[in-house]
Amino acid sequence: MALTNTTTAAGGLGRTIGDAVIAFNHTNVMFPLVTVQQCAKGSNHVNFSDWTKLTSGNVTAATQATTTTAVAITTTARTATVSEHVIASTVSDLVLMGSNDDIVGQAGTALGNAVAAKLDDDLVELGKGFSQTEAAAGTALALSHVFGSMRQLRSASAPFPYSLVLSPKQVWGSKGIISLLHDDAVTGSNAKPMSLMGAKGEEAMSTGFVGSIAGFNVYWSDQIDEDVGSGGDAAGFAMSKGGIGLGVGAEGLFRVAQERDEMLRAVNYVATGFWGEIEVKDAFGVYVLTDVS
């Protein structure tokens, strides 16, 4: 058992539960972008329905008063099984009594951040599983890949809104989306004035980010793998909300508890996340693997 004592908390580590919940809310990226369903009481799994698309080919011209052939409406159940995701910390009384820092509050923030990061990590990993792709290993991100993702989602009749979820390097790196919106190249020994790609280039220069582009809301997560297969490629993706499902525990997504341990003269803090994730509709996502090395 790892004990937070006067050695490990030498730099400093009432509000653990509240601070953990606040930290969880502030750092979570993926939860609002996916389809979320809560387990029924007494169950630890959620079923999401993957509907087979009906097309114009299923519609036939008919003659008055003739029988029309019925078409089967097909769905496939995608099951998310909820499991526990746990992090715990034991803080000794001597640390609590002797530190000038808010040990209790800081412990809550640390626990909340860790569980939120794990939730994001589990969900962004599913982005690698989308069979539709744009770009490839060793290929730098281009605007054509963003529009290509839009094309594929529209072709699948995926409902809006659409999200483009990228790694930090896919946003701010030298081969990232920000670099596509401005040009400050040097010709010979003379630098030319920076040119910007319209309003989006101005947004990137003034805020350091673009909230939307090409019909996508843009998000980033530092849980996205930026060295896929040790090749220096980042595993971004584009998706409609129905592409991924998140099953939440019957009593909620997140819980923080504390208990007194007199034998240790310490307090145990335990944060637990209750969720299970599943790809629901493969055609509602596009894997955007790009070079960020």
ChimeraX attribute file (.defattr): number of C-alpha atoms within 10 A of each C-alpha:
attribute: neighborCount
match mode: 1-to-1
recipient: residues
	/A:1	6
	/A:2	9
	/A:3	16
	/A:4	21
	/A:5	17
	/A:6	18
	/A:7	10
	/A:8	13
	/A:9	17
	/A:10	12
	/A:11	10
	/A:12	16
	/A:13	21
	/A:14	10
	/A:15	14
	/A:16	24
	/A:17	22
	/A:18	15
	/A:19	22
	/A:20	27
	/A:21	20
	/A:22	15
	/A:23	19
	/A:24	23
	/A:25	14
	/A:26	12
	/A:27	16
	/A:28	18
	/A:29	22
	/A:30	21
	/A:31	15
	/A:32	9
	/A:33	21
	/A:34	19
	/A:35	17
	/A:36	19
	/A:37	18
	/A:38	19
	/A:39	21
	/A:40	13
	/A:41	9
	/A:42	9
	/A:43	12
	/A:44	19
	/A:45	20
	/A:46	25
	/A:47	18
	/A:48	23
	/A:49	15
	/A:50	17
	/A:51	13
	/A:52	12
	/A:53	11
	/A:54	12
	/A:55	7
	/A:56	6
	/A:57	6
	/A:58	11
	/A:59	12
	/A:60	9
	/A:61	6
	/A:62	10
	/A:63	8
	/A:64	6
	/A:65	6
	/A:66	7
	/A:67	8
	/A:68	11
	/A:69	10
	/A:70	8
	/A:71	9
	/A:72	9
	/A:73	9
	/A:74	11
	/A:75	12
	/A:76	13
	/A:77	12
	/A:78	18
	/A:79	19
	/A:80	23
	/A:81	20
	/A:82	23
	/A:83	17
	/A:84	14
	/A:85	15
	/A:86	17
	/A:87	16
	/A:88	16
	/A:89	19
	/A:90	22
	/A:91	25
	/A:92	19
	/A:93	16
	/A:94	13
	/A:95	21
	/A:96	21
	/A:97	9
	/A:98	11
	/A:99	15
	/A:100	11
	/A:101	14
	/A:102	14
	/A:103	20
	/A:104	18
	/A:105	17
	/A:106	17
	/A:107	22
	/A:108	27
	/A:109	21
	/A:110	19
	/A:111	27
	/A:112	31
	/A:113	22
	/A:114	18
	/A:115	24
	/A:116	23
	/A:117	20
	/A:118	16
	/A:119	25
	/A:120	19
	/A:121	18
	/A:122	17
	/A:123	24
	/A:124	24
	/A:125	16
	/A:126	17
	/A:127	25
	/A:128	21
	/A:129	15
	/A:130	20
	/A:131	12
	/A:132	18
	/A:133	19
	/A:134	22
	/A:135	19
	/A:136	17
	/A:137	17
	/A:138	15
	/A:139	14
	/A:140	20
	/A:141	24
	/A:142	17
	/A:143	13
	/A:144	12
	/A:145	18
	/A:146	22
	/A:147	16
	/A:148	17
	/A:149	27
	/A:150	23
	/A:151	12
	/A:152	20
	/A:153	22
	/A:154	16
	/A:155	11
	/A:156	15
	/A:157	13
	/A:158	20
	/A:159	14
	/A:160	14
	/A:161	13
	/A:162	25
	/A:163	23
	/A:164	26
	/A:165	27
	/A:166	29
	/A:167	22
	/A:168	20
	/A:169	22
	/A:170	28
	/A:171	23
	/A:172	17
	/A:173	14
	/A:174	14
	/A:175	19
	/A:176	21
	/A:177	24
	/A:178	21
	/A:179	19
	/A:180	16
	/A:181	20
	/A:182	18
	/A:183	14
	/A:184	12
	/A:185	12
	/A:186	11
	/A:187	8
	/A:188	7
	/A:189	6
	/A:190	8
	/A:191	10
	/A:192	12
	/A:193	10
	/A:194	10
	/A:195	13
	/A:196	18
	/A:197	13
	/A:198	10
	/A:199	11
	/A:200	18
	/A:201	20
	/A:202	17
	/A:203	17
	/A:204	20
	/A:205	15
	/A:206	10
	/A:207	9
	/A:208	13
	/A:209	18
	/A:210	21
	/A:211	14
	/A:212	14
	/A:213	15
	/A:214	14
	/A:215	14
	/A:216	21
	/A:217	16
	/A:218	18
	/A:219	19
	/A:220	17
	/A:221	19
	/A:222	15
	/A:223	20
	/A:224	26
	/A:225	21
	/A:226	24
	/A:227	14
	/A:228	16
	/A:229	10
	/A:230	8
	/A:231	13
	/A:232	15
	/A:233	24
	/A:234	28
	/A:235	26
	/A:236	26
	/A:237	29
	/A:238	29
	/A:239	31
	/A:240	25
	/A:241	22
	/A:242	25
	/A:243	25
	/A:244	25
	/A:245	27
	/A:246	27
	/A:247	26
	/A:248	26
	/A:249	26
	/A:250	18
	/A:251	13
	/A:252	12
	/A:253	16
	/A:254	21
	/A:255	16
	/A:256	21
	/A:257	12
	/A:258	15
	/A:259	11
	/A:260	12
	/A:261	13
	/A:262	9
	/A:263	6
	/A:264	13
	/A:265	12
	/A:266	20
	/A:267	20
	/A:268	17
	/A:269	21
	/A:270	18
	/A:271	25
	/A:272	19
	/A:273	23
	/A:274	22
	/A:275	28
	/A:276	23
	/A:277	25
	/A:278	20
	/A:279	23
	/A:280	25
	/A:281	24
	/A:282	18
	/A:283	20
	/A:284	26
	/A:285	34
	/A:286	28
	/A:287	23
	/A:288	29
	/A:289	28
	/A:290	29
	/A:291	23
	/A:292	26
	/A:293	15
